Amino acid sequence: MKRNAVDILASYVDALRSIIYITHFDFKVIDDIIAHVGKNVKCVEFNNALGVVDFGTKNAMHECGLEQFLRLTMDSGFEQETYLILKDIHNELSDPKIIALLKRIAENNMYLENYNETIFILSEITVIPRELENYITVFDIPLPTSEEISTIIKGFITELDIVAESEMMGELALSFKGLNEFQIRQILNLAYQDGGCIDEDDRLLVLKEKEQFIKKSGMLEIVSFDETIEDIGGLEVLKEWLIKKAKIFANLDRAIKFGVDIPKGIMIIGMPGCGKSLTAKATASLFHIPLVRLDIGRLLGKYVGESEGNMRRALKLAEAISPCVLWIDEIEKAFAGIGGDGGGNDVTTRLFGQFLTWMQEKENTVFIVATANDVSVIPPEFLRKGRFDELFFVDLPNEDERKRILEIHLKKRNKWNRNIDSIALIKETDGFNGADLEAVVKETIEMAFINGKEEITTADLIEVTKDTKSISKTLQDKIDKIKRTIDKMDIKVASRKI
């Protein structure tokens, strides 16, 4: 891992990238990489709390502020090649004097032949002032590959001479995918302290520890759920497709070695209240992996480059906790304004492009479930083959599906009985979606409780049905528009034809 990072960083320095911004929590790792790149270079470190720090020993040498430090060191580049390593200065980057000094050093490095001074900014928070946008290069530390993770695990096992099940080593390495070496060793130490060995149970420990990263980041939301694939009434074509993919996730290491491509994800398009969100939860349940939701609104920041930095971190976090299901609900709203004029629209367009590139190039076990109501506002490049494994259209439930949905909700509440006439209910609920049908069941049970009844009858359900306005009536124009758009597209229907 470090060799890759060293090579990339060295190429940036050789290309006269004057300010290199490295977003990372472990400064020791970054210091080692910089030391490899600049073996014969003068390295001067500034710490926001201590002032000038000896880069090798980390001893405080001279207490001063960032402005004074830059004034003292800006001419060092004339004397010899110099690296300025600035740590946790993100809050200082709104100061016009600091911006001016950084810009001066960057321009000297670019345009003066006898000057060689590179600035490294190290911080967990990405803040890029507009004035420095063209001078700053953001550098991401490459994460360990599967082979490197396996080497770390084997080294840990050998070092402590502990027992490990060889047949599950590949699966464990996949579970660690997306974590850095520091995090991997932390979890391995925890597993060793917990049981004195490395076994199948430690895959669950890895997933549990990864959930901590989500909670601390604020970038993604971990979603708790009880729903399973059996809670979906109908959508048999979609369910069968997911069950096949579940076999791959249950045997990821063997599937990859066999040559199977890692499933990328699905987009579910269709009517509101027809099971799209339920399917996202059921997918995570079926695959036995965490469900995390990406809210684009959470990523938007006030500084130039902050939103893009947040998107980068969110996607990295999704990779770090993989295998997981990444759920983006109502994606057409998340990326509203793409291609339009104005600052907000420009940011959204850049975020959309960043997300598209990641989707196309990702080789991790993040399974995307994107849901959308109005596909007409989604750019066509988002829907082309290669982004998702499949696109599914969810229509209003047919007769068989309405029967199944009613049964699911009645049985869930212990109110199903053989005297309920499903045929009569099917006729009364034409045009109802899943949410409408659930509302009918809930209100019927509530009325039965209020009236002191023990059982639910067909008449009770029909009475509530007649007072319920279905989605096909309340949103008729919107539904007609969705159907007209879908008719023009080649999208697989989630339900089996009857």
N, C-alpha and C positions, 0 to 999 in steps of 0.2 A: 504493500500500500504506500509506504513512505517513498519508495523509489519512483512510483508514478507521480506522486505529489511533487517531489523534488524536480523531476524532469519538466513538468508543466510550469512550475513556478520559475525555474531557471529560464525557460523560454520567454516568459513574460518580462523578466528583468532584461534579458538580452534584446528584446524588442522595444526597450525604452518605455515600458509601461511605468509611468512615474509614481503613481499612487495605487497600491494594490490593497484592496479591502478584503480581509479574511474574516468571515463570520463563523466563529467556532467557540465552544465553551472551554476546551482544554488547551490553554496557552502553552503548556509544556510540549504538547505534540507539535504545535506551530513553531515554537522556538527551535525544536530539533530540526524541522524541515528547513527553516531559514538558515540555521547553522550549516546544514549540508550544502545549501545553495551558495552561501557566502563564506566559504572556508578561509579565504584570504582577504576578507572584507572587514572594514571597521564597522562594528555593530553598536549602535547607541540606543538604549531603551529609555522610554519615558513611561512612567506609571502615574496615573492620575492622582494617586494618593501619596506617593513617595517622591515624585519628581524624577531626577536622573538616577537610573539604576544600572549597575554593572550587568551587561547582558549575560556574561558567563556565570558569575557567582550569585547574582540577584540581590547583591547588597546595595542598600540605598547610598548614593554618593553625594547628591546635592539637591536640596529641596527647592523646587521652583514650580511656576505655573507653565502651562503649555506654550503660551505666547513667548515667554522668556526662553524656554527650551528651544523653540524653533529659531529664534533670533540668534542664539548662541551656536547652533549647529548648522545653519543654512549655508555657511561658507565652507563646511568640511568637504563638500564635494569637489572643491577646487584642489584640495591637497591630496586626497586619495579616495578611492571608491568607498562610499559610505551607505549603510542602511540605517534609517531611522525607524525604530519599532515603537509605535504609539499604541498604548493599551487602554481600552475603555474610555476613549475620548469622544464617544458619540454625542454626549451632551454639549461638548465644546464646539461642535460643527455648525452651530447657528451663529457663532461670533464672527462678524465681518472681518476682524483683524486676523483671526485664525485662518479663515478662508483665503484671505489675501496672501498670507505667508505660505500656506500650502501650495497655492497657485504659483507663487513666485519660484518655489523650489522645483515644482513640476515643469515649469517653462524653462528654467535653467537646464534641467536634465534633458529636455527635448531638443533645445536649440544651441546650447554651448558645447563645443567639442571638448573643451578641457574641464568639463564638469560631469560628475557621475555620483548622483545621490538619489536613492530610491526610498520611498516612504511606504511602510507597511502599517496599516491600521487594523488592529485586532480587537474585535468586539463580538458579543453575542447578538447585538442589535445593529441592524443595517440602517444607517442614516446617511443619505447622499445629498448634500446641498446642490441646488440647481447650478450654481456657479462652478462646481467641480465635477459635474456629471460627465463631461467629456475627458476629464483627466483620470478618472477612477476606473480601475478594472476590478470587478468582483471575482474573487477566487474561491472556489468550493473544494474542500479537501475530499478526494475520492474515498469512498467507503470500501472496506475489504471485500474482495470477490469471494465466491463460494469456496474456491480452492484455498484462499488465504484464511478464511474462517475455519476450515477444516484443519489447517496447520496450527492455528491458535488453540483449537480444542485439543488436538493431539499433543501439543506442547504442554498444555495445562495438565493433561492426564499423566504424561510422562514425568513431569516435574514433581507431582505429588504422589505418583505411584498409586493411583486409585483405579477402581474397577469401573469399566464402561462397557455398555452393550454395543458391540461393533456394528450390528445390523441396523441400529437406529441412528448412527453417527451422521449419515447423510441427511436424514430428516431433521435432526437437531441443527445441523449447519444451515439448512434452509430457514429454520425458525429464527436464527440469528441474523439473517440477511437484512441489511439496512442499518445495522448498528455499527458503531465504531469499535476499535479494539478495546478501549477503556471500558465501554459499556458491556462488551462481551465478557471480559474478565471479571467484572463486578458480578454478573449473573452467575458465571461459573463458580465463583467463590461462594455465593449464596447457596447454590445447589449442593456444593461440597459440604458446607456447614450444616445444611439441612438433613442430608442423608448419607454423606460419606462416599457417594458414588454418583455416576452420571447415567441416568436411565430414561425410559419413556416418559415418566412423570415430569421430567424436567422441561419437556416441550410446553407443558401447561404453565410451568413456572415462568418460562420466557415470555409467553403471551401475557401473563399477569403483570410482569414487570414492564412490559411495553405499554400497558394501559396507563402506567404512571406517567410516561412521557406525554401522553395525550392530555391528561388532566393538568399537568404543569404548564403545557405550552399555551393553552387558550386558542390555538389555531384550529383545532378540530374538536368535534364533540363526540364522545363515546355514547352510543345509544344502547340502552338496556331494552330487552325484548323478551317476550314469552311466546311469540307467534312461531308456528312451525308451518311446513309445507301443507300439512293437513288442514290448516285454518283457511286456506285459499279455496273458495268455492268455484270450481271450473278452472279455466285457463290451462287446460290439460296439455296443450302443445308446449306452452312455456314451462310448465312444471316438469314434463318429461325431458326437456332440453337441460334444465337445471340439474336434474337427478343424474344425467350423464356426466355433466361437468363436476358434480360432487365426487364422483369416483376418482377423478383426476386429483382433486384437492386432498382426498383421503390417502392418496399414494403418490405424493408429489415427487419425491426423490426417484422412485422407480419409473414414474411416467416420463420425467425429464430425460433419464438415462435411456429410456426406450425410444425417445425422439419425439414425444408428444409436445406440442407447443403449449406454453402456459396460457390458460384462458385469460382474455383481456377484460371482458365485461359485456354488458348489454345496455341498450337503451330501450326503455319502455315508454311508449307514446300512447296517449288515448284519453278517454273521458275521465273527468274528475270523479273521485270516490269509487273507482272500479278496481282497486286492489294494487295500484302501483307501489305505494309505500309499504303495504303489507308484504308484497313480494320481496322488497329490499330486505326486510327483517327476516322473512322466511328463508331467503338465500343464505344469510349469515348463519342461521340456525342449521340449515341443511349442510353447509360446508364446515360447520363447527369452528368458525373463526370469528373474531370481533367485528362489530359493525361500527363504523365511524362516519360521521356526516361532515361534509365540507360546505361551509356557508361562505360564499364569496364575499358577502358584506363584511364579515369579520376581518378580511384581509386588507381592506382599503385603509390607507394611511395618508397623512397630510404632507409628507415630504416626498420629494422626487425620488423615485426608485423604491420607496418604502413598501408600496403595495406589491411590486414585483418580488421584492425580497421576502415578504410575507408568504407569497404564493410558493416561492422556492422552498421555504422552510416547511410549509404545510405539506407539500408533495414529498419532501424528504422525510417528514415525520410519518406520512402514510407508508412510505417504503420501509421505514424503520420498524413499524409495528406489523408489517406484513408477515404471514399471509393475513389479509383482512379484506372486508368488503368496504369500499369507499362509496358512500351514497351521496349523490348530488340531486337534491329534490328540486323540481321545477327549474330545470337548468336554463330554460329560455328566459326566466326572470333574472337568474344569476348573471347572465352575460348580456342583459338588455343594453341597448345603445351601441352595439358593436358597429364600427365603421362610420359612426356619426361624428359631427363636429363638436369641439369643446373639450376641455381638460378631462372631465369625468369620463367621457366616451373614449378618449384616447387611452386612458388608463385601462378601461375595461377591454378595449381592443388588444392591448398589449398582454393583459392577463389571459385573454382567450387564446392568443397565439402561443403563449408560454404553455398553457394547459394542453393545447393540441400537440405541440412538439413532444411534450412529456408522454402523452398517450401513445403517440406513434412510435417512440423510441424505447419505451419502458420494457424492461426484461425482468420485472419483479413479479411477486405474487399478490399484487394489489388488484382485486377484481372490482371493476367499476360498475355500479348500478346507477345510471342516470335516468331520471324520470322527467317527462314533459307532457304538458297538456296541449299547448299550441306549437306544433312543429313548424308552422309556416314562418315563424320569426327566427328560427335557428339557421345560421349560415349553412349552405349545402356542404361545405368542406368538412363540417363536423359529422356529417352523416355518411360520408363515403366509407367504403370497405377498408378495413385496416384499423379504423379507430375502435370499433366494437366488433365482437364476434358475431353478434346478431342484433337486429332491430325488431321489436315486437310491437304490434298494435293491440291495445286492450279496448274492446268495444263494450257497450252496455251489455250486461249479462243476458244470455239467451234463456229459454225456458228451463232447461236442465240445470243451468248455473244458478238461476234464481231459486229453484227448489233446494239445491245444495246449500246455498248461502243461508236461507231461512232455517234449514235444519241445523247448520253449524251454530248459529246464534241461539237457537232455542235449546240445543243440547248443552251448549256452553253454560247456560243458566239453569240447567236441569228442568226445563219446561217442555221438552218434546214428548208427545204421546201419539199413539197410533191413530187416534181419532181425528187428528188434524188432516184436513183435505188439501193435499199439496196441489192438486189440479186446479181447484177453485182459487187458491192463492196465486198460482202462476198467471191465471187470467186477469186477476185484479192488479197485478204488479208489473204489467207491461210498461217498459220505459223507465223502470226504477234501476238505480245503480246499487252497488253493495252498501254504500253508506245509507241510502234511503231504506233499504231492507233492514239493516241493523237498527235504525231509528224506529221502524215500525215495531220490531220485536221488543225493544227496550220500553217504548211507551205502552205497549200492550201489557207487559208484565207489571209495569208501574200501576196502571189502572186496575189490574186484577188484585194487586196488593191493597190498594186503597179501598176497593169494594169488598175485600174479605174473601176473594175466590182462591181456591187451591190449584185449579187447573186452568190452562189457556185453551180456548176453543177456536175453531176456524172462524166463527162469527166475530169473536173478539178481535182477531187479527184483521179481518176484512173491514171492520168498522174503523179501525185506526188507519188502515190503508186508504180509505176514501177521504180521510181528512188530511192526508199527506200529499204535498205537492212534489212530484218526482222531478229529478234533475232534467229530464227530457222536456219538461214544460217550463221550468224556471230558467233554464239556460239553452233554450231551443236554438237560438241563432248561433251561439258559440259552438254547439254540438254539430250543427249543420256545416259550419265553416271547417271544423276539424275533419269531418268525414270527407268533405270535398278535397281537402289537402291530401289526405291519406289515399284517396282513390287515384291520385296522380303519382303515387310513390310505390316502390317495390319493397313493401314491408310485410314481414311474416305475421299472420294473425295468431294471437295467443290462445284463442279458443278453438276447439274442434267443431267443425261444421256438423249441424244436426239435420 
